[in-house]
Amino acid sequence: MARRSRAAEVVTAASIDSRMLVLPGSGGGALAAFLASSYLDIAERSVCPAVIWHGRAGQVPDRRAVVVGIDGSELSDAAVLGAFELAQLWQAPVHAVRVWSVHHEVGDVTVEYLVDRDALARDAHRLLEQRLSFARRRFPEVPTTEAVVEGAPVHVLRASAEGAQLIVVGSHGRGRIAGALYGSVSRALAHHCPCPVLICRTPHRDHRP
């Protein structure tokens, strides 16, 4: 355990002067899952963006979409900018996904049919547009598609990642995955995702003017 902790410290320290950290994903089995959990702990503390790799050996970027999960808060900004930056480099489109649910938006309700789902969906669309506005101005040549989906974030984002070359989520860093979307959802994606998962640190200051 001490050796593993020391290794984590060394890798985390290396992220200070690195452009990106790449860590292996789970390959199946209890041991692989245990190691993948350790790698995710490192990814959450990484100073630079960190990739949990679920891909083929020798895989290179192509024109498939870069998916970004957006939880509607400012914590999504780093993920959005990371997704657009890579999409521009790879000449690929960005597919932005905003997942919402009655539980996450209004909490526990006794009579769920009294909830105005249309209003919640409109709010989700509005928040998605707000979170994308700066990146679209900064990377106007990147094609963008959007999806606002009611459902469980893990299931929706995992399904959205099918056929994508990368999915991007955000992190507050220092061991704390931030926001309703980026808690257990990020860990679930990192363990079980059809494509690599990029975890971007949330900047301390808002990038937008």
Secondary structure, 3 states (H helix, E strand, C coil): CHHHHHHHHHHHHHHHHCCCEEEECCCCCHHHHHHHHHHHHHHHHCCCCEEEECCCCCCCCCCCCEEEEECCCHHHHHHHHHHHHHHHHHCCCEEEEEEECHHHHHCCCCCHHHCCHHHHHHHHHHHHHHHHHHHHHHCCCCCEEEEEEECCHHHHHHHHHCCCCEEEEEECECCECCCCCCCHHHHHHHHCCCCCEEEEECCCCCCCC
